[in-house]
Amino acid sequence: MADDAFFLPPLHDKMAVEGPETALVLIQGASCPVTGYRPLAEALQEAFPYKLWVGVPRFLLDTPEPAEYGHAVDSIIDKMTKAGMKADRKVIAAHSLGAVMSQVYLTSFGVGKVDALVLMGATVLRSNRNSSKLPPTLTVDGDLDGLLHITRQAEAYFHQVEKAGGPQADLDRPVVLLEGLNHWSFSSGEKLPSNVANNDIQAEVPSAQGHEAIARVISDFVLTRMGSDKEKAVARVSLADAVEKTGQLLAPVMEAMHLEGYHYFNPPCQSDYPTNPTCQYPKYPDRSIGPAAGPPKPLPPKDCTCGSEWVAKTAAKMMAGFEGTAAASATMDSKDAFQDVSDVRPFHLPHIFQPEPGTACSDPSSCHIMATTVSMPIYDIKDKLDTGLYPVTAREYRTKLKSREAFWQAAGLKNVNFTETDKLNTGICKSINQAAYDWALSKASPKALARFKAHGQPFVFVDDLKSGIGITGPTWIHDALAFNPTQDKKHVEVQSHYFTTGNKNLGKVSFLQTVGYHYCKLLSPARAMEWIYVGGLKEFYGTKPQAAMKEILV
């Protein structure tokens, strides 16, 4: 098999320029021919003000892997050295899987061997988030990368920028997203690798323009570390501006993820052993079958996430549904906690604390209700691979709420009919999920919204499906929130499962009596946002082979 590895000596017009001579090794992505990186390599040399050598090694089967990595990098460096390179600074810029393998190498056998790392269409792995072994690392990607969701880069931005003090040039791990670029924007060529073709989203910026934008960001990052005082000052301003614009681009996505209580921002709290003083979540029933499980080790940090703000502030109030009743002006304070809904050590159940169980408000219009909910966000197990290819947001909430009947009775409303309010009401969970979707549509950027409206698969919400009782109890727990494409694939039908129990004695009963509950499978506003920005575009705006696209569009 021919070795297509190549290197580019510095541009002739920069040979006499004073400044640090630098070697940049560009690592290919999986199944991405090295020849496809020549345009980016040339753009990098144009953007860099000094002598820049660019070497692109080729891996066996065009797939970077650990056993070959060190030799491949050393080999291309040796070839450039023999050609006259006297670089005293070395940078690795790696694409896709190449970026993963670069992190593996640079945190093991290659610690300290390069001065900087650039991840293209990739991100710092969660396993390396707190590692001190990586050199200064730039993450640069496109907002239309279908192989690494924008939500995963939002996670990176939260930890590497927001938690590090916000947009600034001195960040050790800046994150920059470029509008209109996709995963393939870092390479070139008409023939896309199958994984890219089947998963990427169409780029909206021409290839050459994309390479220039990428090269400028990489050049700025390198110059902030290795440039002269003059170039460094200019590069610092430019890089900080790019990071700040990335924050603005990601703002709607990050707002949705905060509303979800996204588990890779801040870890979830344990309400049985509170560490975040802002939560103030009252326990109910605080009883166990057998001894309680005991505190987690270690305990969650003080900035852990109490629960879902969406469930507490929106879902609970929509479940109460006071609009159009005598309790329309009643007020409500609800708190949510993240717990396993199957847990019995101890039990975790929703509860109305005010008015006290067994009592009701005398005047529904001035009633104030204090209640709790319990939510269990369910994440895609494939996201544990940390590839960014799969959705990172919660695919559903398993949420336990007090029933509408219970809320109405607590508010002092009379003649409440459980059959109407809950038992045969197939629209409550549906309406909450519609609200999550509508919220995401209202918060998405104008450009993302217009793109989705033109090319996306909208959600359509259908009536809730009642779950029954199985051998192990309510089937609701494992009856997943359903996402079913219509036959023409132009819409995706979303259906929740629900489970209800009638109220008794205004809730003043033993916790072992399951009364006054309405459980829902809820859509996270962050999953709705991720669908608008990524998942919902792939069917009709992806880069899948044109023959397949034409068949879908017929």
C-alpha positions in Angstrom: 0.0 0.0 0.0 1.4 3.4 -1.0 2.3 5.8 1.7 0.6 9.1 0.9 2.2 10.9 3.8 3.5 14.3 2.9 5.0 17.4 4.3 5.0 21.0 3.2 8.1 23.2 3.8 7.5 26.8 4.8 6.2 29.2 2.1 9.0 30.9 0.2 7.9 34.4 1.2 8.1 33.6 4.9 11.5 32.0 4.9 13.2 35.3 5.8 10.6 36.3 8.4 12.1 36.4 11.9 10.1 34.4 14.4 9.8 31.0 15.9 10.1 28.2 13.3 7.2 25.8 14.1 6.4 22.2 13.1 2.7 21.2 12.9 1.8 17.6 12.5 -1.7 17.1 11.2 -3.3 13.8 12.2 -6.0 12.3 9.9 -9.4 11.1 11.0 -10.6 7.6 10.6 -10.9 6.6 6.9 -10.1 10.1 5.9 -7.4 10.1 3.2 -4.3 12.2 4.1 -4.4 13.9 0.7 -7.7 15.5 1.7 -5.9 17.6 4.3 -3.5 19.3 1.9 -5.9 22.3 1.4 -6.1 22.9 5.1 -2.3 22.5 5.5 -1.8 25.1 2.8 -4.3 27.4 4.5 -2.5 27.0 7.8 0.8 28.1 6.1 -0.9 31.1 4.6 -2.4 32.2 8.0 0.8 31.7 10.0 3.1 34.7 9.9 6.3 32.7 10.5 8.0 29.6 9.0 5.6 26.8 9.4 6.3 23.2 8.5 3.2 21.0 8.1 3.6 17.2 8.1 0.7 14.8 7.5 1.6 11.1 8.3 -0.5 8.3 7.1 -1.8 5.5 9.3 -2.4 1.9 8.3 -5.9 1.7 6.7 -6.2 5.4 7.2 -7.1 4.9 10.8 -5.0 6.3 13.6 -4.4 3.9 16.5 -2.1 3.9 19.6 0.4 1.3 18.6 1.4 3.2 15.4 0.9 6.8 16.7 4.3 7.6 18.2 6.2 6.1 15.2 4.0 8.0 12.7 4.6 11.4 14.4 8.3 10.8 14.9 8.7 9.6 11.3 7.2 12.7 9.7 9.1 15.0 12.1 12.3 13.2 11.0 11.5 13.7 7.3 11.0 17.4 7.8 14.2 17.6 9.9 16.2 15.9 7.1 14.7 18.5 4.7 16.2 21.3 6.8 13.6 22.0 9.5 15.0 23.6 12.6 11.7 24.0 14.5 12.0 24.5 18.2 8.2 24.4 18.7 5.9 21.5 17.8 2.1 21.4 17.5 -0.3 18.5 16.8 -3.6 19.3 15.1 -5.8 16.2 14.9 -9.1 15.5 13.3 -11.9 13.3 14.6 -10.6 9.9 15.7 -7.1 11.2 15.2 -7.8 13.7 18.0 -8.9 10.9 20.3 -5.7 9.0 19.6 -3.7 12.1 20.1 -5.0 12.5 23.6 -4.3 8.9 24.3 -0.7 9.3 23.2 -0.1 12.7 24.8 -1.3 11.5 28.2 0.8 8.4 28.1 4.0 7.8 26.1 4.0 11.3 24.6 3.7 13.5 27.7 5.6 16.7 27.1 6.5 16.0 23.5 4.6 18.8 21.9 3.9 22.4 22.9 0.2 22.6 21.9 -2.6 20.4 20.7 -5.5 21.3 18.4 -8.6 19.2 18.3 -10.6 19.5 15.1 -14.1 18.1 14.9 -13.3 16.6 18.3 -13.2 17.6 22.0 -11.3 17.0 25.2 -12.4 13.6 26.5 -14.2 13.6 29.8 -11.5 11.3 31.1 -9.0 14.0 30.4 -11.0 16.9 31.7 -9.0 17.1 34.9 -5.8 15.8 33.5 -2.7 18.0 33.7 -0.8 15.9 31.1 -2.3 17.5 28.0 -0.5 20.5 26.6 -2.5 23.7 26.0 -5.4 22.5 23.9 -7.6 24.3 21.4 -11.0 22.8 20.4 -12.2 24.0 17.1 -15.3 22.6 15.4 -18.3 23.5 13.2 -21.8 24.1 14.5 -23.1 21.6 11.9 -20.8 18.8 12.9 -23.1 15.7 12.7 -20.5 13.4 14.2 -19.9 15.5 17.3 -23.1 17.1 18.5 -23.1 20.8 19.4 -24.4 19.8 22.8 -21.2 17.9 23.5 -19.2 21.1 22.6 -21.5 23.0 24.9 -20.4 20.7 27.7 -16.8 21.4 26.7 -17.5 25.2 26.7 -19.1 25.0 30.1 -16.1 23.4 31.7 -13.2 24.8 29.7 -14.4 28.4 29.3 -17.3 29.3 31.7 -15.8 27.5 34.7 -12.3 28.9 33.8 -13.4 32.5 34.0 -15.2 33.1 30.7 -13.9 34.1 27.3 -10.3 35.3 27.4 -7.1 34.7 25.5 -5.3 33.0 28.4 -7.5 30.0 28.5 -5.6 26.8 28.6 -8.3 25.0 26.7 -10.3 27.5 24.6 -13.3 26.3 22.6 -14.3 27.8 19.2 -17.2 26.8 17.0 -17.4 28.2 13.5 -20.8 28.7 11.9 -21.7 26.8 8.8 -18.9 24.2 9.1 -19.5 20.5 9.5 -17.3 17.5 10.4 -15.9 17.2 6.8 -15.0 20.9 6.7 -11.6 20.0 8.1 -10.8 17.7 5.2 -11.7 17.9 1.5 -12.8 15.8 -1.4 -16.1 14.7 -3.0 -16.0 11.1 -1.6 -16.9 11.1 2.0 -16.0 8.2 4.4 -19.1 6.1 5.0 -19.4 7.2 8.7 -19.2 10.8 7.7 -21.6 10.4 4.8 -24.2 8.7 7.0 -24.0 11.1 9.9 -22.8 14.6 8.9 -25.0 17.6 8.3 -24.5 19.7 5.1 -22.0 22.5 5.4 -23.2 26.0 4.6 -19.7 27.4 4.0 -17.5 26.6 0.9 -14.6 24.3 1.6 -11.9 26.9 0.9 -13.6 29.5 3.0 -13.9 27.0 5.8 -10.3 26.1 5.7 -9.3 29.8 5.9 -11.5 30.3 9.0 -10.1 27.2 10.7 -6.5 28.2 9.9 -7.0 31.7 11.3 -8.3 30.3 14.6 -5.4 27.8 14.9 -2.9 30.4 14.0 -4.2 32.8 16.6 -4.1 30.0 19.2 -0.5 29.1 18.4 0.6 32.7 18.3 -0.9 33.4 21.8 1.6 30.7 23.0 4.6 31.1 20.7 4.4 34.4 18.9 6.4 37.6 19.4 4.9 40.3 21.6 3.3 42.1 18.7 1.7 39.1 17.0 0.7 37.7 20.4 -1.2 40.8 21.4 -3.2 40.8 18.1 -3.8 37.0 18.3 -5.0 37.3 21.9 -7.8 39.8 21.0 -8.8 37.7 18.0 -8.9 34.4 19.9 -10.9 35.9 22.8 -13.4 37.3 20.3 -13.8 33.9 18.7 -14.4 32.3 22.1 -16.9 34.9 23.1 -18.8 34.5 19.8 -18.9 30.8 20.5 -20.5 31.4 23.8 -23.2 33.5 22.1 -23.7 30.7 19.5 -24.1 28.1 22.3 -26.2 30.2 24.6 -29.6 28.7 23.7 -28.2 25.2 23.8 -26.6 25.7 27.2 -29.7 27.4 28.6 -31.7 24.3 27.7 -29.1 22.0 29.2 -29.1 23.9 32.5 -32.9 23.7 32.5 -32.6 20.0 32.1 -30.1 19.7 34.9 -27.6 18.1 32.5 -25.5 15.7 34.5 -22.2 16.5 32.9 -22.4 20.2 33.8 -22.7 19.8 37.5 -23.4 16.4 39.0 -26.8 15.7 40.5 -27.3 16.2 44.2 -28.4 13.5 46.5 -31.5 14.9 48.3 -31.2 12.4 51.1 -27.8 13.7 52.0 -27.9 17.4 50.9 -24.7 19.2 50.1 -26.1 22.2 48.1 -27.6 24.6 50.6 -29.8 26.2 47.8 -31.8 23.0 47.2 -33.9 22.9 50.4 -35.7 19.8 49.2 -38.0 18.2 51.9 -37.8 14.5 52.1 -40.9 12.3 51.7 -41.6 9.8 52.9 -38.1 9.3 54.3 -38.9 5.6 54.9 -37.2 2.5 53.6 -37.7 -1.2 53.0 -34.8 -2.4 55.1 -31.8 -0.1 55.9 -31.3 3.0 53.8 -28.6 2.8 51.2 -26.4 5.3 52.9 -24.6 8.4 51.6 -22.8 8.3 48.3 -19.0 8.3 48.4 -17.9 10.8 47.8 -20.8 13.2 48.4 -21.8 15.5 45.6 -20.1 18.9 45.5 -21.7 22.0 46.9 -22.6 23.2 43.4 -24.4 20.0 42.5 -27.7 20.2 40.6 -30.7 20.0 42.9 -33.1 18.7 40.2 -34.8 19.7 37.0 -35.7 23.4 36.9 -38.0 22.5 34.0 -40.0 20.0 36.0 -40.1 22.1 39.1 -41.2 25.4 37.5 -43.1 24.2 34.4 -44.2 20.6 34.5 -45.6 20.7 38.1 -47.6 23.8 37.4 -49.0 22.4 34.2 -50.0 19.2 36.0 -51.9 21.3 38.6 -53.7 23.0 35.7 -55.4 25.7 37.7 -56.1 27.9 34.6 -59.8 28.3 34.1 -60.8 27.2 37.6 -61.5 29.1 40.8 -57.9 28.5 41.7 -56.5 30.3 38.7 -54.8 32.9 40.9 -53.4 30.4 43.3 -49.7 30.3 43.7 -47.4 27.3 43.7 -43.8 26.6 44.9 -42.5 23.3 43.6 -39.1 21.6 44.0 -37.6 18.7 42.1 -35.0 16.2 43.0 -33.1 13.6 40.9 -33.6 10.1 42.3 -34.0 6.6 41.0 -37.8 6.2 40.7 -37.5 2.5 41.6 -35.6 3.1 44.8 -37.1 1.8 48.0 -34.0 2.5 50.3 -35.6 5.0 50.9 -38.7 5.6 48.9 -38.9 8.9 47.0 -42.4 10.1 46.3 -44.0 13.4 45.2 -45.8 15.2 48.0 -48.0 18.2 48.8 -46.6 19.8 52.0 -48.9 22.9 52.0 -51.7 22.8 52.7 -51.0 20.0 55.1 -52.3 16.5 54.0 -55.8 16.1 55.2 -56.6 19.8 54.8 -57.4 22.1 51.9 -57.3 25.8 51.2 -60.5 27.6 52.3 -60.2 30.1 49.3 -58.9 28.5 46.1 -58.1 31.9 44.6 -55.6 32.8 47.4 -54.3 29.3 47.9 -50.5 28.7 48.1 -49.3 25.2 47.4 -45.9 23.8 48.3 -45.1 20.5 46.6 -42.3 18.3 45.4 -41.7 16.1 42.4 -39.2 13.3 41.7 -37.4 13.0 38.4 -35.0 10.4 36.9 -33.3 11.6 33.7 -32.4 8.7 31.4 -29.3 9.1 29.2 -28.3 7.1 26.2 -25.9 4.4 27.3 -23.8 4.9 24.1 -22.9 8.4 25.3 -20.6 6.8 27.8 -18.3 6.1 24.9 -17.9 9.9 24.7 -17.7 10.1 20.9 -20.2 12.9 20.6 -21.9 11.0 17.8 -24.9 10.1 20.0 -27.3 12.5 21.8 -25.9 13.6 25.1 -29.0 15.1 26.6 -31.6 13.1 28.5 -33.9 11.0 26.2 -36.6 11.2 28.8 -37.5 12.1 32.4 -39.2 9.5 34.4 -41.1 12.0 36.5 -43.4 11.4 39.5 -45.9 14.2 40.2 -48.9 14.6 42.4 -52.1 14.2 40.3 -54.3 17.0 39.1 -57.0 15.7 41.3 -54.7 16.0 44.3 -53.8 19.6 43.4 -57.3 20.7 42.8 -58.6 19.2 46.1 -55.7 20.8 48.0 -56.6 24.1 46.5 -60.1 23.7 47.8 -61.9 23.1 44.5 -65.1 21.0 45.0 -66.5 18.0 43.2 -63.3 17.0 41.6 -63.7 14.0 39.2 -60.6 11.8 39.1 -61.6 10.1 35.9 -61.7 13.5 34.1 -58.7 15.1 35.7 -56.3 12.1 35.5 -57.5 8.6 34.9 -58.7 9.1 31.3 -56.9 12.4 30.7 -54.5 11.5 27.9 -53.4 15.1 27.3 -51.5 16.3 30.5 -48.1 14.7 29.8 -48.6 15.5 26.1 -49.1 19.2 26.9 -46.1 19.4 29.1 -43.9 17.8 26.3 -45.4 20.2 23.8 -44.4 23.0 26.0 -40.8 21.7 26.2 -40.7 21.6 22.4 -42.3 25.0 22.0 -39.8 26.4 24.5 -36.9 25.1 22.5 -38.3 26.5 19.3 -38.7 29.9 20.9 -35.1 29.9 22.3 -33.2 28.4 19.2 -31.2 31.0 17.3 -32.9 32.5 14.3 -30.5 30.8 11.9 -30.9 27.4 13.6 -34.7 27.8 13.7 -34.9 28.8 10.0 -32.8 25.8 9.1 -34.9 23.4 11.1 -38.2 24.8 9.7 -36.8 24.4 6.1 -35.2 21.0 6.4 -36.0 19.4 9.8 -38.4 16.7 11.0 -40.8 18.5 13.4 -42.1 16.8 16.5 -45.9 16.1 16.6 -47.3 15.1 20.0 -49.9 12.4 20.2 -52.1 11.4 23.1 -50.6 9.8 26.2 -50.7 6.1 26.5 -51.8 4.6 29.9 -49.4 2.1 31.4 -50.7 -0.8 33.3 -49.5 -3.1 36.1 -47.1 -5.9 35.3 -45.5 -8.7 37.3 -43.0 -6.4 38.9 -45.4 -3.4 39.3 -46.3 -0.4 37.1 -44.9 -0.9 33.5 -44.7 2.9 33.3 -41.1 2.8 34.6 -39.8 1.0 31.5 -42.4 2.2 28.9 -40.1 4.6 27.2 -41.0 8.0 25.7 -41.6 7.1 22.1 -40.3 8.8 19.0 -41.9 7.3 15.9 -41.2 8.8 12.4 -44.2 9.0 10.2 -44.2 6.8 7.1 -43.0 9.7 4.9 -40.5 10.6 7.6 -41.6 14.3 7.5 -42.6 14.3 11.1 -41.7 12.4 14.3 -44.6 11.5 16.6 -43.8 11.8 20.3 -45.9 9.8 22.8 -45.7 9.7 26.6 -46.8 7.0 28.9 -48.6 7.9 32.1 -49.7 6.2 35.3 -52.3 7.5 37.8 -53.8 6.7 41.1 -56.9 8.3 42.7 -56.5 10.6 45.8 -57.9 9.7 49.2 -58.5 11.7 52.4 -56.7 14.7 50.9 -53.5 12.7 50.9 -53.5 12.0 54.6 -52.7 8.3 54.4 -49.7 6.0 54.9 -47.1 6.4 52.2 -47.7 2.7 51.4 -51.0 3.7 50.0 -50.3 5.0 46.5 -52.8 7.8 46.3 -52.9 11.0 44.3 -50.2 10.4 41.8 -49.8 11.2 38.1 -46.5 9.9 36.6 -45.3 11.1 33.2 -42.6 10.3 30.7 -41.4 13.8 29.9 -39.4 15.4 27.1 -36.4 17.4 28.2 -36.2 20.9 26.7 -32.5 20.1 26.1 -33.3 17.0 24.0 -35.8 19.1 22.0 -33.0 21.7 21.4 -30.6 19.0 20.4 -33.1 17.7 17.9 -33.6 21.1 16.4 -29.8 21.7 16.1 -28.6 18.2 15.1 -30.8 15.1 15.2 -33.8 16.5 13.4 -31.7 17.7 10.4 -30.0 14.4 9.5 -32.8 12.9 7.5 -33.3 15.7 4.9 -30.3 17.9 5.4 -27.6 15.3 6.0 -24.7 14.2 3.8 -26.0 10.7 3.3 -25.6 9.4 -0.3 -27.7 11.2 -2.8 -29.5 8.1 -4.0 -30.8 7.5 -0.5 -31.7 11.2 -0.1 -33.8 11.1 -3.3 -35.6 8.0 -2.2 -36.6 9.7 1.1 -37.7 12.9 -0.6 -40.1 11.2 -3.1 
